[in-house]
Amino acid sequence: MVVTTAERPDAPRGAAVATRRADLLRLADRQTGPMDEELAAALVAGDHDALAEIYRRYGGAVWGVARRVCNDRALAEDVTQTVFVDLWRRPERFDPSRGALRPWLVAQAHARAVDAVRSESARQRRHEREGQYAPPPSPDVEAAAHLASLSEDVRRAVDQLPSDERDAIVLAYFGGHSYRETAVLLGAPEGTIKSRIRRGLSVLRRALEAQGLTP
């Protein structure tokens, strides 16, 4: 049987096409911007544009890893910001000779996210323990907070509280919400909310006493 040219396998030509395609892809990648090594060198020189380009390329990958580990959007955003701020402040930590920039950034994001989750879990446990063992506020302080809710002096005293304690007290005592409703509104465990309120009322009691507003 005679095999014509059209029927003959074209392996050499197929290999050439594949090689050419790979060359074109490498060329396209090179034309999209500077190489990671060049960006890293520019970072060391303090080039803000280099950081912007790195974030454009790899910010999504970093945030994706942080989001999966943290399972919390706000916490993942904090982790992502920390990774790139740290890269800007200490660019020499990345060594191009030991690997590419993307996997290095992803590894940094994973480590930071794990630390953030552990820290947040420890903080929540601590607040819940404080809520369980903190002494309840005295009735006179609660009464004073209710009766003097329209007093400018009291409002100023409340404004001086830390934001987490202030928000909890305003919702629970001035807004008329229950502890559970306040916890839902602030996105925190009920035990944490009770702890914040108790700490805030303790500070508020001293402020009210100093102003002669307690019964």
Buried (B, 14 or more C-beta within 10 A) or exposed (E): EEEEEEEEEEEEEEEEEEEEEEEEEEEEEEEEBBEBEBBBBBBEEEBEEBBEBBBEBBBEBBBBBBBEBBEBEEBBBBBBBBBBEEBBEEBEEBEBEEEEBBEBBBEBBBBBBBEBBEEBEEEBEEBBEBBEEBEEBEEEBBEBBEEBBEBEBBBEBBEEBEEBBBBBBBBBBBEEBEBEBBBEBBEBBBBBBBBBBBBBBBBBBEBBEEBEBBE
